Amino acid sequence: MNEEMLSLKPAKVFYYFNEITKIPRPSKKETLISEWLEATGKKMGLPTKRDKVGNVLISKPATPGKENVTPVIFQAHMDMVCEKNADTPFDFDKDGIQTYVDGEWLKAKGTTLGADDGIGMAMALAILDDPDLQHGPIECLFTIDEETGLTGAKALEAGFMTGKMLINLDSEDEGQFFIGCAGGQDTIATLKCDYEKVDFDARYYKVTVKGLQGGHSGDDINKGRGNAVKLLTRVLWNAYQDYDLRVADIQAGNLRNAIAREGYAIVAVPAQSEKEFTQYVQEMDAVYKSEFHTTDPGVMVTLEQAEKVELVLEESFQIDMLNALLVCPHGVQAMSQDIPGFVETSTNLASVKKVDDEITITTSQRSSVESRKQAVVDKVSTTFWMIGADVVTTDGYPGWEPNPNSEVLRVLVDAYKNLFHKDPQVLAIHAGLECGLFSEKYPGLDMVSIGPTLRGVHSPDEKLEINTVQMCWDLLIEFFRLLK
């Protein structure tokens, strides 16, 4: 066990979180964590079942005298976003997360921490493993593949769980209770590459944009952070106009639900333009440092020599690709007309990847208004249709309509005020939560989403504010005390 974890409170929550960090659990590869959860439930002597896709439900009967209390479901997802720094040797399929305490925060060494949503799983398991808790019927639902498609929630069968209230443990700000979320959809464009030989005396370089914060493509989309795909494209587009730069390879961004943090291109530049091009890249480094001095002070544009390449992208193909990437929308598209300060609609230009003879461009769209989500999907799709790309859109997932008269919300608010002598914030979130899908499968299910404070999720900067875990735990204990 990580010795630092032993000193953290609440002890049982961090015990389970430590156990979870040892188990590889990338999205769509949750077999090990699913089997472990099933085994853990059975080891506790509790009714446990696993469905055909790997979702796990562990039930705990009411303590004597509490049989008529409203049954509650606690829910968290098993998978984690697997992001690491380029210089960190790590295999998410095999290695356990290396955690450490840094002051008030728990962090990971060069990778995502996986507190999204490992800490939610840990709190649910600690509830099941608390012999002193007085409670009504409890179910703890652990779903697969939330991060890359909400697959577990989509596959959940009616009747798998029986609770009347659900507390989703996947939010990231202590003191904020979420009662609604945006729906989402992905748009993916694929281009078949055309090539030509380098027919001039060339110098070869690797142009890199890095040092960006990145972050969650929903929660962080309104924070003005740089996008490595957009910034790299801007460098390449201008360098083609001024120095006849030619692109041989491009790799930027990674996951569909993360703002791109890093990217590079392998390029050829005419020898006579080498000096001016080198100076231009230095100037763009300074420009980006100025433009993002508050939101991304670590941004860098670097240049290093690369090996000679024989082929580059055919010129008209390169023009089309760079034009489309340059004009493709990214960021906030509309703010809510009903909730002050709340993002209604956004889109994320997540990645551009050249693999063999194809370039794949991945984007994701979110909105709490279905018609506006479709409008931005159409805008992104058209951007790439116009250059002849093959464009597909995913089925997406629904939003979750707020219910301000929720009973589970009322009890949690009362519990919060009892403990902390102030009101929590009741909000909707511009991110996908599984609650929207649960409401389709279980009409009338009364839901709210809470959690401790996380920062930098979906990036190697992810960190968990330790004292807020205790606050969240205390809230759940008081919730049980008040629930009738």
N, C-alpha and C positions, 0 to 999 in steps of 0.2 A: 504493500500500500504506500502511496505517496505520503510521507510523514507529515508534510505540511497540512494535508487534508485532515489529519487526526485532530488538529486544534480548532477546526472551524465549526461553527454552530449554525444551525442545529446539526448535531453530530450524525444522526441517522440519515438525514438528507444528504450530507456530504459523503457519508460512507457509500451510499448507493450511487451517487454521482461518480465517485472515484472508480467504483466497479464498472460503471458504464463506459468511462473513458478508456478502459482496457480493451474494449470490444470494437473491432472495425465495424462501421455501420454507414458506409456511403449510401446515398439514395440508390434504390433498386438492387442493393446488395445487403438486405437486412436479415438474411437467414440466421446469422450467428446471434444477433441481438434478439430476434424473435424467439429462437430456441431458448436463449438464456432467460428471457422474461417468462416463458412458459414453465421452465424448470424452477424458477424462483417462486412463482405462484404456487406450484405444487409443493415445493419445499416448505412454504408457510402453512401448508395444509388447507389451502383455499381452493374453491371451485375455479378451474382455469380451463380456457378453451382457446384454440387457435383456428382461424378460418382458412379457406383455401389459398388466400393470397398472403397470409402471414400476420394479419392483425391478431392481437392477443387481448382477451378480456379476462380479468381476474376479479372475482366477486368476493365480498366479505359480508356475511349476514349481520343483521342489526344486533347490537348488544341488548341483553334482556331489558324489557321495558321500553325499548325504542323501535319496536317493530313497525309502528304506524307512522313514524317520521318519514317525510318525503324522501324517496330513494334518489341518490345523487350519483352522477357519473363524473369521474375525473378523467381528463383526456390529455394525452401528449403524443407527439409523433416520435418514431424511433430513429429516423435517418437524420444525418447532418450534412451541411454543406462542406465540401472538401476543398478548401483553398489553402495554399501554402505559398510562402515566399519563394522566389525562383532559386535562391541559394540555400534552401532548406532541404536536405535529403530526407525524404519521408514517403512511405508507401501507405496510403489510406486503406488499402485492401488487407494490409498485414499488421501495421504498427498501431500501438496504443498511443493516445494523445499524451504529450508530456506537459503536465500542468505545473504552475508555480504561482506563489502568492507575491503580489507586488503592491504593498501598502494595503489599501482598501479593496483591491481588485484581485480576482483570480484570472490568470491568463494561460495561454499555451505558447510553447516555444516554436515560433515560426509557422504555426498553422492555425486554422480555426479551432476554437475551444470545444465546440459542440454543445455548449450550454443551451443553444437553440437546437433541439429542445430536450437535451439530456437532463437539464435541471428540472424540467417539468416531469419527466419520467421518474426522477429521483424523489420528488415530493410525493408523487402518487404512490410509489413503493413504500415510502416512509409512513404514509397514512395507513396502508395495509398492514404494516409491521409494527404499529403502535398498540400495545396491549392495554394502555390506560385510556384510550380515546373512547368516549361515549358517543355513539352514532347510530343512525338508522341504516338501512341497507345501502351498501356502497358497491359501485362497479368502477374499475379502472380500465380504460380502453387505451391501448397503445397501437397506433396506426403506422403503416409503412409509407414510404415514398411521398411524404408531404411536400418536400422541397422541389421535386421535378415533375409534378403532375397530379398531386393529391390522389394517387392511385388507390391507396388504402381506403380513404374515405369514399371514393367513388364506388369501390367494390363492396363496401359494407352492406350486408344483407339486412333487410327489415327483420326485426325480432332478435337480432344478435345481442342487443342490450335492452334492458327494461326500465332504466331509470327515467324519472320525470324532469329532473334538472341536470344540466351539464355545465361543469366548470372546465373550460379549456385553459391549460397551463402553458400557453405558448405566446404570451405577450411579454413586452420587453421594457416596461416602465412601471416601477413600483408606484402605487397610488393612482394608477390609471386603469379604469375598468372599461373594457371595450364591449359594445353591444351591437356592432355592425362592421362589415368589412367590404372591400371592393371585390368585384369579380375580375377574372383575368383570362388572358388568351395569349398564345405565342404565334408569331409569324416568322417563318423560316424561308429564306431565299437561297437557291442553289444555282451557281453559274458553272458551266463547262468552260474550262480555260482554253484560250487560244494563245499560241506562242509564236515567237520569232527569234531569230538569232541576233545577238549583239553585233551590230555592223559598224561600230565605231571604236576608237581607242578609248577604253573605259577604265574607270577605277570602281572598285566594289566596296560597299559599306553595309554595315548593319546599323540601322537607325532604330533607336529604342526610346519609348516613352514609359516612364516608370515613376514610382514614388507617390502615386496617388492613393488616397484613402479607400476608394471604392465604397462598398457598403451594400445594404439591402436595396433592391430596385424599387421597393415600395416605400418602406419607412424613411429612406434617406434620399429619395429622388428630388425632394424640394430643398436640399441643403446646398445646392450650388457647386457640388463637387465635380471635378473634371472626369471625363470619360476617355479612357485611353484610345478607344477606337476613333472617336471624333478628333482627338488631338493629333494622333498619328496621321489620320487622313488629311488633316489640314496641312501638316508638314509636307506630305507627299504631293498633294494637289498643287501647292504653290511651287514646290521644287520642280515639278514637271513643267509648269508654265514658264519658269525662269531659267532652268538649267537642263531641260530635257531629261530629267531623271526617269529611269525605267525600273519597274518593280519586277523582281523575280519571285519573291515569296512574301507573304504577309500572315502574321499570327497575332491576334490581339483579343483580349478579353477571355472569358472562360465560361462561367455558368449563366444561364438565362435569367436567373433572378438576382444576379449580382452586377453592380456597376463596374465596368471594366477598369482594372487598376494598372495593367501592364500590357504592352504590345510592342512588336518590332516588325520591321520589314528589311528584307535583303534587296539592295538596289544597285543599279549600275549608273554611273554618272560620267559624261564625257570628260576626258582628261583635262581639256582646256577650261572646264568649269569647276575643277576640283577645289581650288582655293576659295572661290566665291561660295560654293556649296557648303564647304566646311564652316565658313564664317556665318552663313545663313542659319545653319543648325544651332550654332552658338547663340545667335540672336533669338531664335525661337525658344531656346531654353530660358533666356532672360524674359522673353515676352510671357511665357506660361508662368514663370515664377511671380511675375507682376500681376497677371490676371487672377491667379489663384493663391495669392499670398495669405489669405485668411482661411479658405476652405481646404487647400491642398499645398501647404508650404513646402512639402518635400518633393514636389513634382520635378522631374528631370527629363531633358532630352539629351541623349548621348549618342555618340558616333564612334564606331570602331571599324577597322578594316575587316573585310570579309573575303572568303575565297572566291576565285573567279567562277562565274557561271556562264554556261553556253547559251541558255535560253532565258528570255524575259517574256512577260505578258505582251501579247500583240498590242500595238499602240492604241487602236480604237477600242479594244476590249479594256485596256487599262483606263482609258479616259472614261468609259461608261461606268466602270466599277467605282472609280474615285469620285465621279460626279454623284453617283447614287449614295455612296457613303457620306459624302459631304452634305447633301440635302436631306438625307433621311432624318425625320424628327427624332429628338431625344429629349426627355425631361418632362416637366409639368406641361400639360396641354390645357387644363382648365381647373380652376378652383371651385369648391362647392359654393352654390348660391344659398345653401341652407345652414351650413356649419362654418362659422368664421375660422379661417386659417386651415381648413381641411382640404387636402388635394382631392379633387374629384376624378380627374383623368390624367394618365401619364403613359409614356412609352419609354422603353429602355433598349438602346442599341447595345446588345450584350456582348456580341463577339463576331469576329470575322476570322475564319480559319481556312487556309489552303491545305488540302490533303490530296496528294497525288495530282489529278487533273481537274479537281473541283474546288470551288470556293463556296463555303457555307456561311451565310450571314444569319445570325440568330437574334431575334428581338422579342420583347414581351410587352403586352399592353394591359393596363389596369383601369378600371373605372367603377364607381358606384352607381353609374347610370348606364344601363345596358346599351342603349342606342348610341351613346357617345363612345363607349368601348368599341362598338362596331365601326364607328366613323374613323377612329384612329387606326384600327386594323386595316381598313380600306386605304387610308392614306399611306401607311407603310407598305402595304402590298403593291399599290400602284407605283411607288418609288422604284421598286425592283422589277415589276412587270414591264416598265418602260424601257428597260435595258435587256429584256429578253430572258430574265431569270425564271426558273421554275419556282413558284411560290406556293407554299402550303400553310394552312392555319390549323392549329389544334382545336379540339372541341372546347377547351377552356373549362372554367368552373364558375358557378354562380356567386353573386354577392350574398350577403347576409343582412336582411332588413332589420333595422333597430326596433326593439320593443322597450320603450321607456317605462312601461308598466310591469316589467319583469319582476317576479317574486324572488328569484335567486339574486337578482341585482339588489332588490330592497334589503334582503338579509345581509348581503355582503357590505352594502353601504353602512347599515347599522353597526355591523361588526367593526368596520374600519373606524367609524366615528367613536365607538366605545374605546378602542385601543389607542388611537392617535389624536383624538380630540380635534379633528378637522375633517372636511369633506374630501372624498376622493374625486378625481375627475372622471366623468362618464363621457365616453367618446366613441366614435367610429374610427377605423384604421384603414389607411390606404395600402393594404397588403392582403394577400389571400390567407384566409383562415379556413379550416375544415368545417367550421360551423355552418357555412352556407350549404354544404353538401349534406350535413347531418339534418338540417331543417327539411331538405327534400325527402330524405328517407324516413324521418321521424317527425311528421307535422305536429306542431304544438310543443316540441321540446323546448324548454325554457333554458336559455344559455347566456353565459357571460365569459369573457376571456380576461385572465389576469396573469401576473408573473412578476418576478423580481427584475431589477434593472440590468439590462445588457447594453453594451455599446460595441460598435464595429462588427455587428453580425454579418455573416457571409464573407468575412475577410480575415486574414491572419491577425488583425487588430482586435478581434472579438475578445471581450472581457466581461466578467460577471462581478457586479458590486456585492461583496460578501454580506454586508449587514442587511441588505434588502431581502436576502433569502430568509433570514430569521423573521423579518417583518411579514413576509408573505406566509411563512409557516404559522406564525402567531394568528394571522388573519384567518387562516383555514380552521384553526382550533376554535377561535371565537365564533366562526360561522357555524360549526357543529353545535356549539353551546346554544346558539340562538334559534337554530332551525327547528321547526315544529312539524 
